[in-house]
Amino acid sequence: MKRILLLSDTHGYIDERILEWAKQADEVWHAGDIGNIEVADKLEKQGLFRAVYGNIDGNTIRQTYPLDNRFMCEEVSVWITHIGGYPGRYNARVKHLLYNDPPKLFITGHSHILKVMNDQRLHMLHMNPGAIGKQGFHRKRTMLRFVIEGKEIKNLEIIEYER
């Protein structure tokens, strides 16, 4: 069993509340637009940290983290990328890859809009944790917490703060 904290679009912002949630997780996953390496360093100190770079991230983050991160967590295949779209509106760069080899869990960021959707055609769950940073149009700062146990993704929770 793995307890996952999923966040995105920190845009260089991190606070103690985020770090407290990270301390409770077995793994922290970041879906891009980290903003600066200091944010990543603070999250890495909490334990296993997986991330991708986003469109606002500079060279240091791009040299440290990949554009796409595909891996197994327990028995769940996971793909994290920053700009990937969502069911019915996938980004052109990833669409053919998704259709040829869909993961069980597809995670994106970028939109600042929290979404959790099943793609019934691909038998895949899509998650976008929204944005936990303070930059952008979003009114609520959000991230997700869930558990992966064997082949199951369960106990999904939304963590939400005012901007």
N, C-alpha and C positions, 0 to 999 in steps of 0.2 A: 504494500500500500504506500502510495506517495501523495502527500498533501502539496498541492500546487498553488502558488500565488501568481496570477497572470496580470501583467500591467503593460501599458504602452504610453507613448507620447508624454514622457516626463518633461521633455524640453528643458533639461537642466535643473529641474526642481525635484527635491526630495525632502521629506520631513520625517520627524520621529514617528508619526502615525504609520506611515508607509513601512518604515524599518521595523516597527513592532509587528506588523502583519508578516513581514518577511521572516522574522525570527521564528514565527509559528509554522512556517512552511518547510517542507523537505527540499523543495526546489522552487526557485523564482525564475519565471520566464518573462522576458521583455520583448515586445513586438515592434521595437524600433522607435526612432526619434528620441533617443536617449538624451541627447543634448550636450553632454560633456562626460568625459571619462570619470570624473569624480562621482557622478551618480552611479555609474556601473561599479566602481570600486567599492562604494558603500554597500551596494546590494550583494556583491561577490563575497564580502566579509560575513554575510549571513548564512552562507552555505552554497550549494550547487546553484549556479547562475547560468542560464542559457539566454542568449539574446541574438538579435539581428540588427543591422543598421537600418536607419530610415533616411528619407530624403533630406532632412535637415542636418544629419550627422556629418561631422568633418572627418578628415583623414585619420586621426588617431582612432576613432571608433570604427571607421571602415576597415582599418588594418587589423583591428582586434576581433571584430565580429563579422560573420558572413551576411550576405544578402538573403540567403535562404538557409534555414537550419532544419534538417530532417533527421529524426532520431526515433528510437523506441523508448517509451516509458512504460514499464511493466510490459503488457502485451498490446499496447496501443501505439500505432504508428502516428507520428506527429510531424507536421510541417508548419514552421513559423516563417512568415515573411511580412514585411511592412505593408507594401501595397499589393493586395491580392484580390480585392473585391469580396463578393459574397455570393451565395447561391443565386443563380440567374443573372448575375452581373460580375463575372470574374474578369480580372485584368487580363489583357491579351497575352502578356508575357507568361502567365502561369496557367492559362486555361487549358491548353493542349496537354501540359504536364499533369494537371489534375485529372483530366479525362483518361490519360494513359496509365496513370499510377496514383490513384487517389489515396491519401492517408485516411485514417479513421478520424483524426482531429486536425482541422485546418484553421490556423490562427493568423489573423492579420491585425494591423493597427491602422494608422493614417487618418481615418475618417473622424476621429474623436466621438464616434457614435457607438455606444455599447450595443452589440448584437450577438445573440446566440440563436442559430438557426440550423435545422437539419436540412441537408441536401439529400432528398430521398432518391434522386437519380443516381448519385454517386455513393450512397450509403455512408455519408460522411457528416460529421458535426462541424459546424463553423462557429468560431468564437472571435469576437473583437471586444476587448475589454474597455473600449472607450479611451478616455485620456485622464491620467491622474495628475498631470502637470497643470500649471495655471495659465499657459498661453493657448489661445485659440478661442473659438466661439462657444464652446460648451459651457453650460450653466452648472452642471454637476461634474465633479471629479470622480471617476469610477475605476474600479479594478475588479477582478474576479478571483474567487477562491473555489477550488474543487478538489476532488480526490480521484485518483486513478488507482483502481485495484484490479489487477489482472487485465481482463478485456473491458472492464466497466469504467465509464466516466460518470461520477455521481457526486451528490452533495454540493451542487453548484450554489454559490452565494455571490450576491452583488455587494460590494463594499462601496459606499457612496459618501462623498463629502461635498459641502458647499464650496464654491470657489472663493 
